[in-house]
Amino acid sequence: MLKKISIAVIILVGIVVIVFGFRHYQQKIAQTTNMKKTILTKTSLKKEPDLSYLALAKNLPPTIQTQLKSAGQNEQKLTMTFVVQNNPAVTQALISAMKKAYDTKVWNFETINYTTETSTALLNNKIVDKVTATKPNVILYEAPLLNDNLNIPETESQTSNNQLLSQFSKTKATILVEPSNPIYNGVVYPTQEQSFKNALPKQYTFIDYWTAFPATDSPAMQALTVNTNDTYYTLNAAGNKLWADNLIKYFIAN
């Protein structure tokens, strides 16, 4: 009799162990499933970065497009450094348009202005140190060809500009180059600009915004400049707007 009772107790205990073990196993499975669901839910809720702005950059060099994509995926900004003659009407118009189109999360802007300096003066004044300090990803360099034309020989202008570009290249930034503004009734200056463009090394991108302007000796071109003692070296508001609009179309594709 005692033996039978012992066997029954052992069987009962075994059944209890099996039942509780099975329930514990089910709980573990449920917890694991819930954890997986939670992970999947969190992953699915994580927003992918919006890279729709890349369509705006289709006119830009492939290196900049690649940088923009990488920066967007990593929620970082690209720094674009302007090395330009002091002309807020053009520079600020471009910056404002880019901020509006790309959103402020994409670009960071730095501006280094010069006034009457030639390319040789910029080189001697070590403007490259100021540029390097901005840690640029993109450099927009306005070659001071008009200042050069008025003050130094063309061969010196070509040499100094090339040396500046070579120094800028050490920052590893993508370099875009534009000439200083067109003028009315220029003779030597337009040929100097053409020579500079033709001789520019292929690793730099030349922004030829002069093509948006009328012929240099036309009344339409005269109407875009300021008459200063019968010289027409400075663009007026309409001329600056035409310049800015052309740059905006380049940096912000429709």
Secondary structure, DSSP 8 states (H G I E B T S, - for coil): -HHHHHHHHHHHHHHHHHHHHHHHHHHHHHHHHHHHHHHHHHHHHS-----GGGGGGTTS-HHHHHHHHHHHHTT--EEEEEEEES-HHHHHHHHHHHHHHH-TTTEEEEEEEESS--HHHHHHTTHHHHHHHT--SEEEEEE-HHHHHHHS-HHHHHHHHHHHHHHHHTTT-EEEEEE----TT-SHHHHHHHHHHHHS-TTSEE--GGGGS--TTSHHHHTTEEEETTEEEEE-HHHHHHHHHHHHHHHS--
